[in-house]
Every structure is written in C-alpha cells, then in structure tokens.
Amino acid sequence: MDVIVLIATFWKETDPAGNVNEQTQFLKDLGLAGGALFLFVVVSELGTDLGLTIIGPLFDGG
C-alpha cells in the first residue's frame, strides 16, 4: 500500500480538476488494494472450507 501513496500525489496537484481526478484514482486504488487484502486473508484463514475448488473437465489429462 505504500506504493499507492508514493505514486498518487494528488496533494501536489495545483489544478482543482486535476486534484479531483488524482484523488479519485487514489481512492479507487486504495479500495482495490484493501479488497485484495481482505480476500487474501479470508482465503488463507478458511482455505478449503470455502468450497471454492475447480474440478472436472477443465483439468482432465486426457
């Protein structure tokens, strides 16, 4: 998440419209990173208890 703060520097933007655009992109990136972190924690904690497995003809060897 530190990368998001380093890349998105909306506080340095002098144009008001540019500031809004940069802040919007920053908040979207932050939300996506938070969602990915949440999914990582849920999958690592629950593991196979989630029942999210891919089986069947997709991985048939023959």
Secondary structure, DSSP 8 states (H G I E B T S, - for coil): -HHHHHH--GGG--SHHHHHHHHHHHHHHHHHHHHHHHHHHHHHHHGGGG-----SGGG---
